[in-house]
Amino acid sequence: MQIVDAHHHFWDLQRNYHPWLRDEPMIPFRYGDYSSIRKNYLPDDLQRDAQGFEIIASVYVEAEWDPSDPIGETAWIHQIAASHGLPCGVVAQAWLDAPDAEQVLAAQAAFALVRSVRHKPRSAPSPDTARRGQPGSMDDERWRRGFARLQGHGLHFDLQTPWWHLDAAAQLAADFPGTRIILNHTGLPADRSDDGLRRWRTALEQFASHRNTCIKISGIGLPGLEWTVERNGPVVRDAIAIFGVERAMFASNFPVDSVIGSYHQIFDGFQRIVADLPDVDRQRLFCDNALEIYRLTPRTRQTRTDS
């Protein structure tokens, strides 16, 4: 099966500094113990994990590389792409509230494969503790000044935030209609109680009401539990129903999601969940939307051009 993996990471821990993967103690993590991924992960590893699927294009997402050197990560991943043919697009690191945000954004936008940037805004640990207007949040004026520069550089914004901050994200989408906001990891629906899912759906609906938004369906594992269609099917179907098949795409979040499932468990699961959809809709979810949104050139086309 041909797929576009719209969200994955690579890292070389002997060569490059990722504080969360190299420092001690390990950080609190939503999947719990992540010691299994504290090792190099490069294109050959992704191809091995995805054997049986044809990855025609992929999107590398910044992996919390040393924040003092965001350009170094982008330069490194372009070297990887040149030698391996993956990734085909890059979501680069850029701290929007940093004093040098404009210079970093300009430098990132100058790289051939950069399509978007990510800076995780400040978030609360639970819905009950969420407050609007916190420093470093999507309401922060300095953070928003950085966000306002994205359109001028032709950049999207990849947003990773729990669903209880999507009211602020909806306001951001309304205030900056010329910038596409791509919600990462399905809005992090960790609470699978009836009430938790109801509130997650309501938050998604508010965010999705703005046409400059879309969603990446990934990162929906639960700590200590294997990835299964039974656990995750309702979340996938609800996300597609809320955004529509034209604004949703599938992604692996590998190697991070290898903590809770194999590549085949996840992508076979996606296939089973949407098996009843028309072929054209499944093509959009697995390939075409990511190609269009991130302006990717598939590897097959690159190979034909090079030959």
C-alpha positions, 0 to 999 in steps of 0.5 A: 500500500502507498502511504505518505507518513505525515509525521515522523522523527529521525535522530542520531544521538551520538552526533546531535543533542536532544535533551529529552533523549540524552539527559537524565533523569528522563522527563515525564512522558504521556506514554510513560517509560520511553527508554526504548526509543532512546537510541538512533532512529534513521531512514533505514529504521523507518523503512524496516518498520514500515516494510510492506508499505510503500512510503512515497513521501514523508514529513519530518517534524522537529524532535526537540533538538537543542533549542539553542541551535534550531537551524542545525537540526534543519541543516542536518535533516536536509543532509539526511534527505539528500542521501536517503530520499526521505523526508520530503518535507520538514516541520522546523523548530522555531520558538515564536516568543524568542527574541530572535524569532524573526531571524530564525523564521527567515532562516528556516523558510530559506531551506528547500524542504521546510513547509511549516514550523512547530513551537509547542505553546504553554499548556496546562496539565488538565482541563480544570487547570487551563487558563487563558492568557498565560505567558507563552500560551497562544494568547501571549502577545509576544507569542502571537507576534511571532505567529503573525510572521508565518504568513509572510514567510509562506509557512504553516504552523504545526500545533501540538496542544491538548484539546482543552486549549483548542478554544485559544487555537480557534481564536488564533485561526480566526485572527490569522486566516491566511495561516494554515494550522495543522493540529498534531496528534488528534488533539491528544484525546487521552481521557477516553471516558464518555465525558472526556471524549464529549469534551474533546469532540466539542473542542475539535468542532470549535477549532475545525469550524475555521477552514484554515485548520486541519488535523493529523491523526496520530499519537492516539496511543494510551500509556501501558496499552497496545494500539488497537482498532477497538480502542482507537477506532472511535477517535479516528472516525470522530476526527474524520467526521469533524474535519471531513476527509479533505482536512485529515491525514494519517501519520505514524509519529514514529519512533515515538509511537513504537512505545505503544504499537508497531508500524503495522499495528497502527497503519493496518488499524487505520486501514481497517477503521476506514475500510468502508469509505470510498477509495477516493476518500481513503486515498486522500487520508493516506496520501493526497491530503498530506501531499497537497498540504505540505506541497510534497514531491513523491519519491517516485516522481523524484526518481523519475525526474532524476533518471 
